[in-house]
Amino acid sequence: MARYGKAFLFLLLPAALIQFFVNKEVAKYTLITGKGIWKGFLSLSQWYTLPLFFLCFVNFLWLGGYASAGGSSIYEIVKAPGDVKLGSLFWAYILIAVFSFGLIFSKTVYNFIEKIMKGITVITIFGLLVSVFLIVKIPDLINFANGLFSPLNLGKGVDWNSFDYSQLITGLVFAGMGGFLNLMYSYWMKDKGVGMAQYEQKISGLTTKDIILPEAEEYIFEDDLENQENFGKWKKYLNIDAGLAVLINALTIILTSLLAFVLLWPKRNYPQGWSITVAQSAFFETSFGFLGRILFLIVAAAFLIDTWLSLSDGVARQFADFTYNVSQKARKKPLKHWYYFWLFFIIGSTVLTMPLAQPFFFFKMVGVISVFAFVFYLPGLWYLNYYKLPKIYPKFIKGTRGEEVALIATWLIYTFLAVWYLVKIL
């Protein structure tokens, strides 16, 4: 919004809301089988899954952008040590050390993540709502709504000759936390114990002594009325949980976009360089003065490092599930072993990659890869949920025709975006 105003505002809500269909299908596989989605992909074909995992691996080598962006917020408050790059990296490493300690030694990893995410989300949305109430005038709101709901402004005023197409792709993907990020929903549902995942072992803290439960290869339930009612309850919970997650994400994006449209776009004061949160600090500063600016930077730092924390946990779960199920040799080690193997790897790669580039470079790289991730894994997800599982489980587990059409339409949309992007850059 700060860079292009209303030019791409109409794409905001569709990009955010379309993720609901992906999240629901990803989690539905786990609800039915109790297993992580990568085990499902591996059950299709290793020739299909190995290249997909390689793309996922490359995608998540660049999580350091979130941590360094969080560090830059702390640097803007204390202005030390050194210049903005040195200071941002210094505070990013401090934040990583503190949050990694909590992640590694928490008794139940997911509960630790969930509590932090909920607290920061509530503070962020409350602050944004207050800022909107104090800053935004009715004419501003009408002008913003005109761009949000009308396609007539789409692309207006954009210099297409010098346009950064990867930036647009990144914005559309991150409007819904898309690509391989959606697959994390499978593992969060798994650790919550939703559906058949209630019978799966949960990942605990590194020093926690676990009683290893026997693991079933498949959890098959009978085709009877009781199981059908239970499945209906699970699916209802999934719809509510996935729907709330998407709506909260959409609300946050709309509020930040509205404030950027009102405060930043008129001055063309868009985030850039190492200090990508400095421009947005005007959101709270205009409402609450200097203390508001400090509060925003603190919340931004917490939000960004919490994003890094939750992504590190989610990626470690994905990679552990893949590694554990890719061969019989790997299964000689427990899932917890592979989780912490990959968690330490992700922390290490974050530490090493952060100095290589500014945060937004990492965001753009992940955004572009994520579009192609949808193109490649959505057909596999469709095959699992609408062809393979209905042959094994009772017929009532198969989604409706409307749900199937929504998933296919989502794949077509992202395939179009991927092809469009390639045409424009080649």
N, C-alpha and C positions, 0 to 999 in steps of 0.2 A: 504494500500500500504506500509505503514511504517513497518508493521509487517510481511507481507507475499509476498511482491514484486509482481511478475506477476501471482502468483498462482490462484487468483480469479479475476484478472483484466478483463477477458473476460465476466464476468457476469455483469459488471458495466452498460454498455449501455442498455442491455435488461431490467435490473431491473429498470432503470430510465425511459425508453421510454414506458414500458408497462402500466405505470400509466395513460397515455393519455386516454386509453379506459375506465378506471374506472372513472376518473374525468369527462369525457364527458357524460357518462351514468348517473352519480349522478346529474350533473347539468341539464341534459335534462329533468329529472323529474320535477325540479323546473321551468324550462323554459316553460313547457307545462301546469303545474297546478298552478304555482305561489306559491306553498307551499314548506316547508322544507322537506327533505328526511325522517326524523323521522315520520312525519305525514303519509307519504306513507307507511312506515313499519308498523305503527299502524293500517293502513287500511287493512292489510293482516290478522293479528291475534295478539292479545296480548300475546298468548302463545308462539308465535315466537319472538315477539319484546321485551318482558320483560327480558328474559335471555340475549338477545343481548344487551339491554341497560345496564344490570348489568355488562357484560364484558366490555362495553365501559366505564362505571363509574370507574371500577377498573383500566382500562388502563390509565385514565387521572388523577389518584390520584398522579402521579409521575412527574408532569411537572416541579417540582423544580430543576431537573437536569440541565435544560437550564439556569435557573437563577443563580445557584451556579457556573456553568461553566463560565458564564459571569462575576460573581464576582471574580473568580480566575484570570481572565485576568487583572482586575484593581489591584488586590493584587500584581501581578507580576511587575507592574509598580512602585507602591509606597512602596511595602514590609512592609505594616503596615495595621491594627494593629495586633499584636500577630503573631502566626504561620500561615501556609498556610490555614489550615482549618478554624480557627477563622477569618482570614482576608478575605477569600473567602466568607464566610457566611455574614460577616459585609457588604461588598460591594454589595453582592447580595440583601440584605435587603434594602440598599439605592436605588439601581436601581429599585427594585420592587415598592418602595414607589413613586419614581419620575414618572415612566411610568404608574403606576396605576392611579395616579392623572390625567394624561392626558387622559387616557382611560375612566375614569368615568365621567369627566366633559367636554369632547369634545361635540360639538353641534351635530355632526353626527359621530357616533362611527366608522363606516367602513371607512369614508374618512380619519380620523386620522390614522388608521392602515395602509391604503394603501399608504399614503404619506411617512410614515416612512419606510415601506418596500421597496418602490421604491428607495428612497435615499440611503439606506444602500446597496441594491443590486447593484446599479450603482458603488458605491465606491469600493465594494468588488471585482466585476468583473474587474474593471479597474486596481486595484492594482495587482490582480492575473495575468492579461495579461502582464502588465509591467514586473513583476517578471519572468514570463515564457520567455519573450523576452530577458531579461538580463542574465538569469541563464542557461536555457536549451540549450544544444548543439544538433546538428543534430544527432549524434550517440545515444544520450539519447532519442531523440524523436522517432527514428526508433525502438529502443529497447522497448520503452513504447508502440508504436503502434503494435508491434509484440504480446504483451500480450493482448492489447485491442481488437484486431480483430481476433486473432488466438486461437482456443480452445485447441491447442496442449500443452500449458503450464498449463492447468487447473489442480490444485491440486499438481503441482510439488513442491517437497521440503517440504511438510507439514508433520509434525509429528502428524499423526491421533490419536495416542494413548493418547496424552495430548491435543488434539484440543478442543477449546471452540466453540461448534456448535452454541450456542446462539449468539456468536459474529458475526458469518457469517450471520445468519438469520437477525440480527439487521442491518448489513451493507446493505443487499439486500433490506430490507424494507425501510430504510432511504434514500437509493439512489433515491427513488421516493416519499418520504413522504407518506408512505403507511398506510394501515389499516384504522382505524377510522379517521385518519387525512384527508383522501380523502373526507369524508363526509362533511368537512367544506366548500368544494367548492360549495355545494348546498346553503349554507347560505351567502357566499360572492356574489354569483349570485343573490340571493334574495334581498340583500341590495343594489346591483347595479341596481335593477329593470329591469333585463333582461327578455324578454318575458312577460308572464302573471304576473310575480312578480312585474311589474310596478304598479299593483293595490293594492299591499300589504303595510301595515304600516311598516315604517323603524324604527329601534331602534335608539333613540337619547340619548343625554347626560342625566345624572341623574337629573339635575336641569332644563332641558328644559321642558316647558309646551307643551304637545302635544294635538292636536285635534284628538280624536279617530275616525277613519273612520270605517264605517260599513264593516264587513268582510263577504265575500261570502264563503259558504262552498265549492263551486266548481266554476271555471271559464270555462264554456263550450263555445267554439267558433264553428261557422258554417263551414260546408264543402263547401267552395266556393274558387274561384280563388284568391281573395284578401287575405284571411287568409292563403292560401297555400303559396303565395309569401312572406307574413310576416313571416311565420314559416321558410321558406327557409333562409331569412335574419337573423333570430334569430340563426338558427343552424350554419350558416356560421360564425357569430360572436363567437359563442361558440367554434367552431373548432379552430378559430384563437386564442382566449383567452387561451383555454386549451393547445393548441399546443405551444404557446409562453411560458407559465408557465413551461411546461415540458422541452422545449429546453433550457431555461435559467437555470433551475435546473441541467440539464445534463451537460451544459457547465461549470457551477460552480464545479460540482463533478469531471469532467475530468481535469480541471485546478488544483484543489487542489490535486487530485490523482497523476498527473504528477509531481508536485513539491515535493510531499511526496516520490514518487518513486526515484527522482533524489537526493533529499537532506537528507531524513530521513532513507530510507530503507538501504542504504549502511552502515549506522552507527547503524541500528536497534534502532533508536531513535523514538519510537512510543509514542503517548499520553497515559498517565496513571495517576492514583491518582487524587488529587484534581485539579492539574494544567494541565488540558488536552489541553490547548491552547499553552503551552510554547513551545512544540516541533515544532508546526507549525509556530511560530514566526520567525523561520529560513527562511521562504518563503520571507519575506520582509527584514529581517536583512541582508541576503546575497546580496540583490540588493541595499539597501539604508543605510546599516550600522545600528548603534544604534538607530537612529531616526526612521528607517524603522521598527525595532522591536517594538518600542513604538507605532508607527502608527498601526501596525498589531494588537497589543493587544487591542488598543482602538476600532478598527473596529470589532475585534472578540467579545469584550464585547457588543458592540452595536448590532451586528448581533445576538448573543445568547439571549440577553434580548428582542430584537425585536421578535425573534422566540417565546419566552415565552409569550410575549404580544399578538401576533397574535393567538397563540394556546389558550391562556386563553379566548380571545374574541370568537374564533371559537367554543370552547368547551361549553362556556356559551350559545351560540346560539343553539347548538345541544341539550343541556340539557333542555333549556327553551322550545324549540319546543316540545320535548318529554313530558315534564311536563304539558304544556299548553293543549296538545291534548290527554293526557292519560285518562282524566275523565272530566265530566261536572262540577264537583266541582272546579277543577283546573282552568277551563275557566272563573270562576267568577273574577279572577284576570287577568289584561292585560298581554300580552306577555312581555312587558317591565319590569313589576314587576318580572317575573320569570328569565328574563335575568340577572337583577342585583342581584337577590337572588343567582343564581349560580355563577356569577362573583365574588361576595364577598366570596362565599364558596371556589372557586378555589384559590383565593389569600390567604385565610386562610390556606388551605391545603398545599399550596406551602411553606408558612412560617413554618408550623409545620413539614413537611416531609424533608425539605432540610438538616437538621443536621443528618438525620438517615443513610445516605450512601453517598459515592462518586458519582459524576455525572454519570459516565459511568455505574454504577449499574442500575440507573434509565433508562438510554437509552436502555440497554439490556432487561429490563423487558418490556418496551413498545414495543420494536422490536418483541419480541417473541409473545406477545399477538396480535400484529397487523397481523401477518401471519394467525392466527386462525380467526381474524375478517373477513378477506377476504373470508375464507372458509364458514363462516356462513351468511354474508350479501350479497354476490354477487348473490346467487340464488334468494333472495328476490328482488334484484334490477332488475334482468332479468325478473322475473315474473311481476313486475310493468310495465316496459317499453315495454315488448314484448307480454304481454298477457292481463293484466288488462286495461291499458290506451287505447290500440287500440279498445277495446270494447266500450269505453265511448266517445273518441274523433275521429275526422276524420281520415281516414285510412292513410293520408299522414304523420301523426306524427310517425308512426312505423319506426324503423330503418331498414337499409338494411340488407340483409342476411350476408354480410361481417362484418358489425358492430356487429351483433348478435354472429357470430362465434368468433370474436375477444374477446368479453366479456366472452363467455364460455371457450375459450382457456386460458384466464387469470385466471379464476376460477380453471381450471385443473392444471395450473402451481403452483398456491399457495397451492392447496390441496396436490399436490405431495410434495412440500416443507414442509408442516405441518406434513405429514405422515413420511417423511424422518427424520425430526427432532425428532419426537417421537421415532422412531426406534433406532436412534443413542443414545438417552439419557437414554432409558429404559433398 
